[in-house]
């Protein structure tokens, strides 16, 4: 029987493999991946930034909880996009109806975000019993 020396390698096997083909493995921790940017996360960010703007502008909304629901409870007729509960100081925004029933005139990230923020403004306006354009008058003044 012939003994192999350390320098002898079988033909065809790359030098990076060891005795059992497992030497020089890649590290356990891979390079960092970019954060996931899903449609649900973008919806959450749009709702939270619009809610924070409204809370900072209106003292009546500081204690109101802006919540995100997936779908409203079964409804007959029109599908609600949000629900205002004044006694509980809650506004529930339903993600699927807002995303699916709203049709922005240009289908890109900016217009989808504007559509979501518009729903937050309209829900807050219903809570305050005001017009949505009254909630951010300085925001829309272009002088």
C-alpha positions in Angstrom: 0.0 0.0 0.0 1.3 3.4 -0.9 1.1 6.2 1.7 0.2 9.7 0.8 2.3 12.5 1.9 1.0 15.9 2.9 1.9 17.5 -0.4 0.2 14.9 -2.5 -3.4 15.7 -3.4 -5.9 13.8 -5.4 -6.3 15.2 -8.9 -9.3 17.5 -9.5 -9.8 18.5 -5.8 -9.1 22.2 -5.2 -6.5 23.1 -2.7 -8.9 24.8 -0.4 -10.5 21.5 0.7 -9.0 19.6 3.5 -9.1 15.9 4.4 -12.9 15.7 4.5 -13.5 18.5 2.0 -14.5 21.0 4.8 -11.5 23.1 5.5 -11.5 26.9 5.1 -15.3 27.2 5.3 -17.0 30.5 5.0 -17.6 32.5 8.2 -20.7 31.7 10.2 -21.8 35.4 10.1 -22.4 36.6 6.5 -21.8 40.2 5.5 -24.6 42.4 6.6 -27.6 42.5 4.3 -29.5 45.6 3.6 -32.6 45.9 5.8 -35.8 44.5 4.4 -38.1 47.0 2.9 -41.5 45.5 2.6 -44.8 47.0 1.7 -46.1 46.5 5.3 -43.0 48.3 6.7 -43.5 51.2 4.3 -47.1 51.4 5.3 -46.2 51.4 9.0 -43.6 54.2 8.5 -46.0 56.3 6.5 -48.7 56.0 9.1 -46.4 56.7 12.0 -44.8 59.8 10.5 -48.2 61.3 9.5 -49.5 60.5 13.0 -46.5 62.1 14.7 -46.9 65.3 12.6 -50.6 65.5 13.5 -49.9 64.9 17.2 -47.3 67.7 17.2 -49.7 70.0 15.5 -52.9 69.3 17.4 -53.1 68.9 21.2 -56.4 67.0 20.9 -54.5 64.2 19.1 -51.6 63.8 21.6 -53.3 61.0 23.6 -55.0 59.3 20.6 -53.7 55.9 19.6 -53.1 55.4 15.9 -53.3 51.7 15.2 -53.0 49.6 12.1 -55.4 46.7 11.4 -55.2 44.4 8.5 -58.9 44.2 7.5 -62.1 45.7 9.1 -64.6 43.4 10.6 -67.1 42.1 8.1 -69.1 45.0 6.8 -72.1 45.3 4.5 -71.9 47.8 1.7 -68.8 50.0 1.5 -65.6 48.7 3.0 -64.2 51.1 5.6 -60.6 52.2 5.4 -60.4 53.4 9.0 -62.4 53.4 12.2 -62.7 56.2 14.7 -63.4 55.4 18.3 -63.6 58.7 20.1 -64.6 57.3 23.5 -61.5 55.0 23.5 -59.2 57.7 21.9 -58.3 55.3 19.1 -58.0 55.5 15.3 -57.7 52.2 13.5 -56.4 52.3 9.9 -57.0 49.2 7.8 -54.0 48.5 5.6 -55.5 46.2 3.0 -58.4 48.5 2.0 -56.2 51.6 2.0 -53.7 49.9 -0.3 -56.1 48.0 -2.5 -58.9 50.4 -2.9 -56.8 53.6 -3.3 -55.6 54.1 -6.8 -52.9 56.7 -7.0 -52.8 58.4 -10.5 -49.1 57.5 -10.7 -48.1 54.1 -9.3 -44.8 54.8 -7.5 -43.6 54.9 -3.9 -44.1 58.6 -3.4 -47.8 58.6 -4.6 -48.6 55.4 -2.6 -47.1 57.1 0.5 -49.2 60.3 -0.2 -52.3 58.1 -0.5 -51.6 56.5 2.9 -50.9 59.9 4.6 -54.1 61.2 3.1 -56.0 58.4 4.8 -54.4 59.2 8.1 -55.3 62.9 7.7 -58.9 62.1 6.8 -59.2 59.7 9.7 -57.8 62.3 12.1 -60.1 65.0 10.6 -63.1 62.7 11.2 -61.9 62.3 14.8 -61.6 66.0 15.3 -64.8 66.7 13.3 -62.8 69.1 10.9 -61.9 69.3 7.3 -58.7 67.4 6.4 -57.2 70.6 4.8 -57.5 72.4 8.1 -55.2 69.9 9.9 -52.0 71.2 8.3 -52.6 74.7 6.9 -49.0 75.7 7.1 -47.9 72.5 5.3 -49.9 73.6 2.2 -49.0 77.3 2.0 -46.6 77.9 -0.8 -45.8 81.6 -0.3 
